Each structure stands twice: as structure tokens, then as C-alpha cells.
Amino acid sequence: MSELSAKTPAAAPETSTASVADKSAEISTTAASPPPVASTSSTPAGPSATVPAVEEGGTTSYPSLEPTTNPNILPASHWAQVPHIEETDDDDSAYGDDSASSTASLTASILEYRTVNGRTYHSERGNAQSWNPNDALHDESMDILHHVSTLMQDGKIYLAPITEDVQKVLDVACGTGIWAIDFADLFPSAEVVGVDISPQQPQWIPPNLKFEVDDVTQSWTYEPNSFDYIHLRWLTGSIPDWYALYREIFKACKPGGYFEHKESSCLLISDDNTVVQGSAIDQWGKVFTEAGKKFGRSFSVVEDDLQRKGMEAAGFEIIREEDFKTPLGPWPADETQKTIGQYNRLAIEQDVEGFLMYMWTMVMGWSKEEIQVYAAHLRRELRSPNIHAYYPQKVVIGRKPETA
């Protein structure tokens, strides 16, 4: 686990001059996101679960929900009663203010996005349930998070020991498509495929890349033993059966090929107790964890070590595991970690509501207005130089045995 240390009070924080224009990105989905972040009723989602009704015009309605009985979860009404005490972070002012089968074609039905409280999501298709919006505002947040991921990995977009002659690559739940585009540019002789439930990817792409629309939670129809390298990240809160997904990935991977899975925890924590119990930052992960239990799609992939367990159960040999601490805000003393924290906070701050809207309204029963009040408290806390929050991420890389 990488170490993070806060800058000392006497040290004058430095303002980053990095341009947001340099960012790259993604989080996507059948997917989800560094710190995550909705659904349907208090009944776990799944093939037999009640799903929201889609009204004419693409607007989704959903049934009334029972409030949670978890004593660790503060009610939505709590945040309207908490006074706003502004804390400024002058050193970071440059970053602005609050800111069912496989391989489907792009048919009209796929483009009939659902609308939840003004935000658009992928169309109803198969068993897929992504809680991330697919609109331009959230896409930008995901692209910034891709840049954060690259900075965390010392400028690399992958960690698997693949070689220059890699031939066929699959990006599972490719989201905005930025990772697949970057990879295709790096390996122009490779055939790269990006698959996602939502057709939100750009049309101008490298000639060796293609995007497909499909629900990866269903049975795959890719040729067995066909991919040299399979990449997946940030699907926490979106997969009903991780073991089944890993089996499909194992089947599609060539013997001797690699599978790399990067996942994010929804828990926002600190090592020095500056994230106080009951604070907006503290509640983020607790509400998501509870929502995942109701949703039938866990947000505790990292905490439950599901990556290693599921990959080993599928047949992969684990060759590398790496843990990361992802800072929120420019509080670290290390300059690289400080930059990571600035971009990471920017990604979350500019679309807090997008991360929360689906899960917190449709699963947890919050109103749009209650989310807006909570989001204001969260943004204020994220801008406090006295709160040293981060969230864990984990990369696990497996190799399919040559004899498999």
C-alpha cells in the first residue's frame, strides 16, 4: 500500500499549474467509479427484481422506498439541519468553484436512454444496472478519473506484463472509451475491442479499435481463447455475480494471456482520524455500502477481496496484486500525490450529484433536493485542508495457464 502523508501546517501549499485540458479518462460501465457511487426498490436487483417503470418520453418512475434501519446511516433530512461553515482552500483556487445476448448493434432501442431526475442512463437491456450517468457532464468526470489512474500508475495505463506483439485486446465496460483509445494508440498493430452497455463512446477513434454495445453480465459469445489481454476497471456496484463474470473472462482469454482488474472502494477514510464519523465524507461510503446490499450488487469488492477470490476460482494464476491510496484534495506532502488529489477532487466535485443520483434516489429513497443539500456539505468538506481523505483501490493481475 502506498504511503500518504499530509503536509505540515507551516508549509505553504503549492498551486498546481497542470491544465485540466491534459486530462484523459473513464469510469464507466456496466460500471462504476472510483469512489462509487442507483436503483430500484429496497429489494435486491436481479433477474426477478422489480425494476423501475419507464414512462413515455424515457422518464423513469420508481416505487416508494422504506428508509434504512442501519444505525450508521444518517437520514437524508439530517443534512438540511447542519449549518454550513465555509472553509477555503486558497491554494487550490485555480481549480474552480463547485464545480441479453452478445454484441448488439446500435439500434434505436439502445439509444432510448432512461432519465432519472434530469440525468440520463443506459437503456433497459438485459440484467445490466449501471449507476453512472452517461451524459457529457459525468463523462468528463470519468475522463479526469482516467487521468488520475494514469498518474497513480506512474504514467502507465496498464500494469500487466504484456509485450509489444499483443494481438487482440478486450476492454470490459469501457465507459467513455478513453482507456481503449489510449491503448489502441499505444499498440497500433493490436486489434482492440471496447464493450459497454451504453453507446457513449466517440466516433473518431483509432482504426484498430471498435466499440460494441452489450451487457457483460450475460453469457458471452466471444470465441473461447481469443484475447491476449483483457482489461476491466471500476465496476463496483454493477455486477450481480462476480464469479460468473470471471468465468466468462477466463473462457475468452487465451492460454498464457493476462487479465487485469482495477477496482475502487466506496469508503472515504483517513489514517489520522480527520474524516470524522457522521461527516458527509464518512457517510458517502456507508450509504453506498448499504445501497449495494439492497441493490444486490456489492460495493465492497475491494474490502471482500473479491478480485483475487473470483479470479482464482475461475482458474487464473495471480501474478501481481497492488494496493493504492487515492487522495481526495491537495493535502499530501508529496508533489505527485498532491496533483493526484487535486484532479481526483475535481472529478468528484464537479458532478457529486451524478455519482449519487441513481443509487441514492432509486435505492435509498432520497429526493433530488436532499442530494443537493448533502452535496453542498460534501464539497465544503472536500475543500477543507484539515481533512486528509482518500479511498483505497486495488489492481489484481491474473494469467491463464498455458495448459488451460
Helices and strands as residue ranges (DSSP letters): G 20-22, E 53-54, E 60-61, G 76-80, G 90-95, E 114-116, E 119-121, H 136-152, E 168-172, H 178-186, E 191-196, E 209-213, E 227-233, H 242-252, E 253-264, H 280-295, H 306-314, E 317-327, H 335-349, H 352-358, I 359-363, H 368-382, E 390-399
